[in-house]
C-alpha cells in the first residue's frame, strides 16, 4: 500500500461558507498516487479530518465493489 499524501491550501470561501460565518476556508487533498479525496473546513484540522473521512468512505466503497 502506498503512503498517503495530504496537501492543505487556503481557498476562497463560497457564498454558503460566508453565510456560515467562516473567516477562512481550507481544502485538503488526500492521495495515494492513484485515488484522490478532498475535504473542506474552517480550519486546517477540520479540513484534514473531512478529507480523511472522505478517503475512508471511498476506500470502503472500493473494497465492496464487485470485480468487473
C-alpha positions in Angstrom: 0.0 0.0 0.0 1.3 3.4 -0.9 1.9 6.2 1.6 -0.9 8.9 1.8 0.0 12.4 0.9 -2.0 15.3 2.4 -1.8 18.8 0.9 -3.8 21.6 2.6 -4.3 25.0 1.0 -6.3 28.1 1.9 -9.0 28.7 -0.6 -11.7 31.3 -1.4 -14.9 31.0 0.6 -18.2 30.0 -1.2 -21.3 32.0 -0.5 -22.6 29.3 1.8 -19.4 29.4 3.8 -19.7 33.1 4.1 -23.3 32.7 5.4 -22.0 30.2 7.9 -19.6 32.9 9.1 -16.3 31.2 8.2 -13.4 33.7 8.2 -11.1 31.3 6.3 -11.6 28.1 4.4 -9.1 25.3 3.8 -9.2 22.5 1.4 -7.2 19.3 1.8 -6.3 16.8 -0.9 -5.5 13.2 0.1 -3.9 11.0 -2.4 -2.0 7.7 -2.7 -1.0 8.5 -6.3 -3.9 6.6 -7.7 -7.0 7.7 -5.8 -7.9 11.2 -4.5 -10.3 12.6 -1.9 -11.0 16.2 -0.9 -12.2 17.9 2.3 -13.0 21.5 3.2 -13.2 23.1 6.6 -12.9 26.3 8.6 -9.5 25.3 9.9 -6.7 23.1 8.7 -7.6 20.4 11.2 -11.3 20.4 10.2 -10.3 20.2 6.5 -7.9 17.3 7.1 -10.5 15.4 9.1 -13.1 15.9 6.4 -10.7 14.7 3.7 -9.7 11.6 5.7 -13.4 10.8 6.4 -14.0 11.1 2.6 -10.9 8.9 1.9 -12.1 6.2 4.3 -15.6 6.3 2.8 -14.2 6.0 -0.7 -11.8 3.2 0.3 -14.7 1.2 1.8 -16.7 1.8 -1.3 -13.8 0.5 -3.5 -13.5 -2.6 -1.2 -17.1 -3.5 -1.5 -17.4 -3.3 -5.3 -17.8 -6.5 -7.3 -14.9 -7.3 -9.7 -15.7 -6.5 -13.3 
